[in-house]
Amino acid sequence: MRFTCNRILPSVRFRAASSIPFLLAAALLLGIASSASANNGGGGGGNDDDTPVFGNPIAGVDVDATGVLKVRTVDPRLAQQRLREARLRAETDDVMQRSELRKVSLNRLEKVIAKQIAADRPLSDDVLAVAGLTTIQYVFFYPDTQDIVVAGPAEGFVADPTQRFVGLSTGRPTVLLEDLVTALRAYPPGAEPTRVISVSIDPTPEGLARMQQFLQAVGGRANRGDTMRLVQGLKQNLGLQTVTIQGIPGDTHFARVLVEADYRMKLIGIGLEQLPVPVRSYVSRTSPQTVAANALERWYFQPNYDGVSVSDDRLAMRINERGVQLVGEGERVLGGGQRVQAGRGNRASQAFTQEFTEKYPLIASKVRVYAELQQLIDIAIAAAYIQEQDFYSQAEWSMEVLGDEKQVPVQTYTVPEKVETAVNAIWRGNTLMTPLGGGVNMQPRVAFNSDRMVVDQSGDNVAVKQSAGPSDLEPGQWWWD
């Protein structure tokens, strides 16, 4: 199975028509906004007291009736009352306590959901936030009780101004039921696994062709006073870009996070967004002499698949490494707008992707969308492992409720079909450049290849699995520490 989110953006150069030295770094971007959880403009962490703070207006992503992504803002003051209530609840409610390892039985969770649906009640927050899990680190199967269990660190939670749950202790995003359900449906019982999950955002061939014609008409020479004319010309000729989603429903939160993560990375690469972690942009590393006029730089995220260990009986699996890599490759745009492979990215691209990869854990701790991307990778690996080991049939569980969109709706967003093109301009040197690129590529099942999956000889996975099992749970209990 492959999971991709692509954006291809061409590099365009103009030679200065005057003796005034300049470089116009114009980047054709996707018009989506970030979705911030804290007062640091989208960070995954909290304040100095290690708790989330909602202070400044927060930008989010919305899709209009025509399917075009737009920017929206929300007033963070709306979340202050929720935060106060969550802190009070944390004093008495067990599910709001911090835990190094919380176990959640998916079978039992479904039964609780079924009861809430039968009672015509909205799903409770502890269900929607999956008992406060902030990631999935383990998958266990207990043959004696037929429980399929996911486990990981957990903490108290609160809905932030964008209606996403974040941890009270760390401010990191909690696992959302809708994301877990989306992943499980991609790897359902009694069906073939989803081969490709992809979110691709691309300029159309017609748009690329129009852009090439526009650049030819300009003649490769420009003055500083031509900046806005060139910016508007590039934007209008490239036009709206197309969003293509495969493997998962495009109207899910899961899909939207992929688009947002890709967009944010692209902004950073071309210098339009500054991270709270120092990362030198691709634009700042390039020189006109090293970039071809029709070059494309394509960047995409992929997981580190080398960190999965399993017990001898395969009933316990641990995701040991949570690394996310940013890699790049080059393409070229032909005169008719066609894209062709051009090998590895240039040195500036390689340096940018390497630094982003090295600092990804720190970035994810500061910018929530990257913590969410990392979290979705873990969720997808867990879901794929459950299907890979056929725990469904061993548990005699067909996922009747969680697999039913009518009972547990997760397709609640407008499908993004188009995104607007935005352009940024920076003058430096004597050349106008337009670097463009981006993407995500995730293949969860690769983690289970024999050359990547390690058998845990120490027995740690088994020890963790047996440390607290589901055999002595109270009626209706679906999670435990």
C-alpha positions in Angstrom: 0.0 0.0 0.0 1.3 3.4 -0.8 0.2 6.7 0.7 1.1 9.8 -1.2 0.4 13.5 -1.2 2.1 15.2 -4.1 2.6 18.7 -5.3 4.7 19.6 -8.3 5.8 23.1 -8.8 8.1 24.5 -11.6 11.2 26.6 -11.3 11.1 29.7 -13.6 13.9 32.2 -14.1 14.0 35.7 -15.5 17.2 37.7 -16.3 17.1 41.3 -15.1 16.4 43.8 -17.9 18.2 46.6 -16.0 21.5 46.9 -14.1 19.7 46.6 -10.8 20.6 43.3 -9.3 17.7 41.2 -8.1 16.3 37.8 -7.6 12.5 37.2 -7.6 11.8 34.0 -5.9 8.2 33.4 -6.8 6.5 30.2 -5.6 3.2 28.9 -6.8 1.4 27.7 -3.7 -1.7 26.0 -2.6 -4.2 28.3 -0.9 -4.8 26.4 2.3 -4.2 27.6 5.8 -2.7 26.0 8.8 -4.7 24.9 11.8 -3.2 26.0 15.0 -3.8 24.6 18.5 -1.9 27.0 20.7 -0.7 30.6 20.9 2.5 29.7 19.0 0.7 29.7 15.7 0.0 26.0 15.3 2.4 24.4 17.7 2.0 20.9 19.2 3.2 22.0 22.6 1.9 24.2 25.4 3.1 27.1 27.4 5.8 27.4 30.0 3.5 25.4 32.4 3.3 22.6 29.8 -0.4 23.2 29.3 -2.2 24.4 26.2 -3.0 28.1 25.8 -5.5 29.5 23.4 -4.6 33.2 23.0 -4.3 34.5 19.5 -6.7 34.2 16.5 -6.2 30.8 14.8 -6.2 30.2 11.1 -7.9 27.0 9.8 -8.8 25.2 6.6 -12.2 25.4 5.1 -13.7 24.3 1.7 -16.4 26.3 0.0 -19.4 25.0 -1.8 -17.4 24.6 -5.1 -14.7 22.5 -3.4 -12.1 25.2 -3.4 -9.9 25.4 -0.2 -10.1 28.7 1.7 -8.7 30.2 4.8 -10.8 30.8 7.9 -10.0 32.1 11.3 -11.6 31.3 14.7 -11.7 33.2 18.0 -9.6 31.2 20.6 -11.7 32.7 23.4 -14.4 30.3 22.6 -12.2 27.5 23.9 -11.3 29.1 27.3 -14.4 27.8 29.0 -13.8 24.3 27.7 -10.2 24.5 29.0 -11.4 25.4 32.5 -14.0 22.6 32.5 -11.4 20.1 31.3 -9.0 21.0 34.1 -11.8 20.6 36.7 -12.7 17.2 35.2 -9.1 16.1 35.3 -9.2 16.4 39.1 -11.7 13.5 39.4 -12.1 11.6 36.1 -9.8 8.7 35.6 -9.7 9.0 31.8 -8.3 12.5 32.2 -5.2 11.3 34.1 -1.9 11.0 32.4 -0.6 7.5 31.7 2.6 6.2 30.2 0.7 3.3 28.7 -3.0 3.2 28.2 -4.7 0.2 26.5 -7.8 0.4 24.4 -9.8 -2.6 23.3 -11.2 -1.9 19.8 -13.9 -4.6 20.2 -15.1 -3.2 23.5 -14.9 0.4 22.3 -17.3 -0.6 19.4 -19.8 -2.0 22.0 -19.7 1.2 23.9 -20.3 3.2 20.7 -23.2 0.9 19.8 -24.8 1.5 23.1 -24.5 5.3 22.8 -25.9 5.1 19.3 -28.8 2.9 20.5 -29.6 5.4 23.2 -29.6 8.2 20.6 -26.8 10.0 22.4 -23.9 11.8 20.8 -20.6 10.0 21.2 -18.9 11.0 24.4 -15.6 13.0 24.3 -13.6 10.1 25.8 -14.8 8.0 22.9 -14.1 10.7 20.3 -10.6 11.2 21.8 -10.0 7.4 22.2 -9.4 7.7 25.9 -6.8 10.4 25.5 -4.2 8.4 23.5 -1.7 10.7 22.0 -0.3 8.0 19.7 -0.5 4.3 19.0 2.7 2.6 20.0 1.6 -1.0 20.4 -0.9 -3.5 19.0 -1.8 -6.6 21.0 -4.1 -9.5 20.5 -5.4 -11.5 23.5 -6.7 -14.9 22.4 -8.3 -15.8 25.7 -10.6 -12.8 25.6 -10.5 -12.1 21.9 -9.5 -8.5 22.4 -7.8 -6.5 19.7 -5.9 -3.7 21.7 -4.0 -0.6 20.7 -1.9 1.1 23.3 0.2 4.1 23.9 0.8 7.2 26.1 -2.4 9.1 27.1 -3.4 12.2 29.0 -6.4 14.5 29.8 -7.7 16.3 26.7 -9.7 19.3 25.6 -11.2 20.5 22.4 -9.3 23.4 21.0 -10.8 26.3 18.9 -10.7 24.2 15.7 -12.6 21.4 17.4 -9.6 19.0 17.6 -8.7 17.4 20.9 -5.3 18.2 22.4 -3.6 17.0 25.5 -3.9 19.0 28.7 -0.4 18.1 29.8 1.6 18.5 26.6 -0.7 20.2 24.1 0.0 17.4 21.6 -3.0 16.2 19.5 -4.9 13.1 20.7 -5.8 10.2 18.5 -9.2 10.9 17.0 -11.8 8.2 16.6 -12.5 9.4 13.1 -8.9 9.0 12.0 -8.7 5.5 13.7 -11.9 4.5 11.9 -10.7 5.8 8.6 -7.5 3.7 8.9 -9.4 0.6 10.0 -11.7 0.9 7.0 -8.7 1.1 4.7 -7.6 -2.3 6.2 -11.0 -4.0 6.9 -11.8 -7.5 7.9 -12.3 -10.0 5.1 -11.1 -7.7 2.3 -8.0 -6.8 0.3 -5.8 -4.2 1.9 -5.9 -0.7 0.4 -2.9 -0.7 -2.0 -2.5 3.1 -2.4 -3.7 5.9 -0.2 -2.9 9.1 -2.1 -3.6 12.8 -1.8 -2.1 14.4 -4.9 -2.3 18.2 -5.5 -1.1 19.1 -9.0 -1.2 21.9 -11.5 -3.0 20.8 -14.6 -1.1 20.2 -17.8 -3.1 23.0 -19.4 -2.1 25.3 -16.6 1.5 24.4 -16.9 1.3 24.9 -20.7 -0.3 28.3 -20.3 2.4 29.3 -17.8 5.1 28.2 -20.2 3.5 30.3 -22.9 3.3 33.3 -20.6 7.0 33.0 -19.7 7.9 32.8 -23.3 5.9 35.9 -24.0 7.7 37.8 -21.3 10.9 36.9 -23.0 13.0 36.0 -20.0 13.7 39.6 -19.0 12.0 41.7 -16.3 12.5 44.8 -14.2 11.7 45.3 -10.5 8.6 47.2 -11.6 7.3 44.1 -13.4 7.0 42.1 -10.1 3.3 42.3 -9.7 2.6 41.8 -13.4 4.7 38.6 -13.3 3.1 37.4 -10.1 -0.4 37.9 -11.4 0.5 36.4 -14.7 1.9 33.3 -13.2 -1.1 32.9 -10.8 -3.7 33.5 -13.5 -2.1 31.3 -16.1 -1.4 28.3 -13.8 -5.0 28.6 -12.5 -6.6 26.4 -9.9 -4.7 23.2 -9.0 -6.4 19.8 -8.8 -6.7 17.7 -5.7 -6.9 14.0 -6.3 -7.5 11.6 -3.4 -7.4 7.8 -3.6 -7.7 5.0 -1.1 -9.4 6.9 1.7 -12.5 9.2 1.4 -11.5 12.7 0.5 -14.1 14.1 2.9 -12.3 12.8 6.1 -10.2 14.6 8.6 -7.4 12.0 7.8 -7.2 13.3 4.2 -7.3 16.9 5.2 -4.4 16.6 7.6 -2.3 15.2 4.7 -3.1 18.2 2.5 -2.4 20.6 5.3 0.9 19.0 6.3 2.0 19.1 2.6 1.1 22.7 2.3 2.8 23.8 5.5 6.0 22.0 4.4 5.8 23.7 1.0 5.5 27.2 2.6 8.6 26.5 4.7 10.5 25.3 1.7 9.9 28.4 -0.3 10.3 30.8 2.6 6.7 31.9 3.2 6.4 30.3 6.7 8.9 30.4 9.5 9.1 27.5 11.8 9.6 27.9 15.6 12.6 25.6 14.9 15.4 27.1 12.8 15.3 25.4 9.4 16.9 27.1 6.4 14.5 27.2 3.4 15.2 25.8 0.0 14.9 29.2 -1.5 17.7 30.6 0.7 20.0 27.8 -0.4 19.5 28.1 -4.2 21.4 30.1 -6.8 20.2 30.9 -10.3 23.1 29.1 -11.8 22.1 25.7 -10.2 18.4 25.6 -11.2 17.2 24.9 -14.7 14.5 27.1 -16.1 12.1 24.2 -16.5 13.0 22.3 -13.4 10.6 20.9 -10.8 11.5 20.2 -7.3 9.2 17.6 -5.8 9.3 17.0 -2.0 7.4 14.4 -0.1 7.3 12.9 3.4 7.7 9.2 4.0 7.9 7.2 7.3 10.9 5.5 8.7 9.7 1.9 8.3 12.7 0.3 10.1 11.3 0.6 13.6 8.8 -2.2 14.1 9.4 -5.2 16.4 7.1 -8.1 17.0 6.9 -11.0 19.5 7.6 -14.6 18.4 3.9 -15.4 18.2 3.1 -12.1 16.4 0.5 -11.2 19.0 2.4 -8.1 20.1 3.8 -5.4 17.9 5.6 -2.3 18.8 6.4 0.8 16.7 9.9 1.6 18.0 10.9 4.4 15.7 8.6 7.3 14.9 10.8 9.0 12.4 9.4 10.9 9.4 11.7 11.6 6.4 11.4 14.4 3.9 12.9 13.4 0.6 13.1 15.1 -2.8 13.4 14.3 -6.5 13.6 16.4 -9.6 11.3 16.7 -12.6 11.1 18.9 -15.7 8.2 20.7 -17.4 8.0 20.3 -21.2 6.6 23.0 -23.4 3.2 21.4 -23.6 2.9 21.2 -19.8 4.0 17.5 -19.5 6.1 16.5 -16.5 9.1 14.1 -16.9 11.4 12.5 -14.4 14.8 14.2 -14.0 16.5 12.3 -11.2 17.4 13.4 -7.8 16.9 16.9 -6.5 19.6 19.4 -6.6 22.0 20.1 -3.7 19.9 22.9 -2.2 16.9 20.6 -2.2 18.8 17.8 -0.7 20.2 20.1 2.1 16.7 21.4 2.8 15.1 17.9 3.0 17.9 16.6 5.1 17.7 19.3 7.7 13.9 19.0 7.9 14.2 15.3 8.4 16.8 15.7 11.2 14.7 18.2 13.0 11.3 16.6 12.4 10.8 15.4 16.0 11.4 18.9 17.3 9.3 20.4 14.6 6.4 18.0 15.4 6.6 19.0 19.1 6.1 22.7 18.1 3.8 22.5 15.0 0.8 20.4 15.5 0.1 19.4 12.0 3.4 17.5 11.8 2.6 15.7 15.1 -0.8 14.8 13.5 1.0 13.5 10.4 3.3 11.3 12.5 0.3 10.1 14.4 -1.6 9.1 11.3 1.4 7.1 10.1 1.4 5.2 13.4 -2.4 4.7 13.2 -2.1 3.4 9.6 0.7 1.0 10.6 -1.4 -0.3 13.5 -4.5 -0.8 11.3 -2.4 -2.6 8.6 -0.9 -4.9 11.2 -4.3 -5.9 12.6 -5.4 -6.9 9.1 -2.0 -8.5 8.2 -2.2 -10.8 11.2 -5.9 -11.5 10.6 -6.8 -10.5 14.2 -10.3 -9.8 12.9 -11.2 -13.5 12.3 -9.3 -14.6 15.5 -11.4 -12.2 17.5 -14.6 -13.1 15.5 -15.0 -9.4 15.0 -16.4 -8.0 11.7 -16.3 -4.3 12.7 -20.1 -4.0 12.1 -20.5 -0.6 13.8 -17.1 1.1 13.2 -17.2 -0.1 9.6 -20.6 1.5 8.9 -20.6 5.1 7.8 -24.2 5.5 8.7 -23.6 4.5 12.3 -20.1 6.1 12.8 -19.8 8.9 10.2 -16.3 10.1 9.5 -17.0 11.6 6.0 -18.1 14.9 7.4 -15.9 17.4 5.5 -16.4 18.9 2.0 -14.1 17.2 -0.4 -11.4 19.6 -1.6 -11.3 19.5 -5.4 -9.4 22.6 -6.3 -6.9 24.9 -4.6 -6.0 28.4 -5.5 -2.5 29.3 -6.6 -0.7 31.9 -4.6 2.6 33.6 -5.5 5.3 35.0 -3.3 8.1 37.3 -4.6 11.5 38.0 -3.2 14.2 40.1 -5.0 17.9 39.1 -4.8 20.7 39.0 -7.4 19.7 39.3 -11.0 17.5 36.4 -11.7 13.8 35.6 -11.1 13.1 32.1 -10.0 9.9 30.2 -9.2 10.6 27.0 -7.2 7.7 24.7 -6.6 7.3 21.2 -5.0 5.9 18.9 -2.2 4.2 15.6 -1.0 3.7 12.7 1.4 4.3 9.1 0.7 3.4 6.4 3.3 3.4 2.7 2.8 2.5 1.1 6.2 2.8 -2.5 5.0 6.4 -2.0 4.1 7.1 -2.0 7.8 6.2 -5.7 7.9 8.7 -6.8 5.2 11.0 -9.5 6.5 14.0 -7.3 6.0 12.5 -4.5 8.2 10.5 -6.2 10.9 12.5 -7.3 13.9 11.6 -10.2 16.2 11.8 -9.0 19.8 14.2 -11.5 21.4 14.2 -9.7 24.7 10.5 -10.5 25.4 9.8 -6.8 26.2 6.7 -6.7 23.9 5.3 -9.8 25.6 6.0 -8.4 29.1 4.2 -5.1 28.2 1.3 -7.0 26.7 0.9 -9.2 29.9 1.5 -6.4 32.3 -2.3 -5.7 32.3 -4.7 -7.7 30.3 -8.4 -7.4 29.7 -9.5 -10.4 31.7 -10.6 -8.6 34.8 -12.3 -5.5 33.4 -15.6 -4.2 34.7 -18.7 -4.5 32.5 -18.6 -1.8 29.8 -14.9 -0.9 30.5 -13.0 -0.5 27.2 -9.7 1.1 28.3 -7.3 0.6 31.2 -3.8 1.6 32.4 
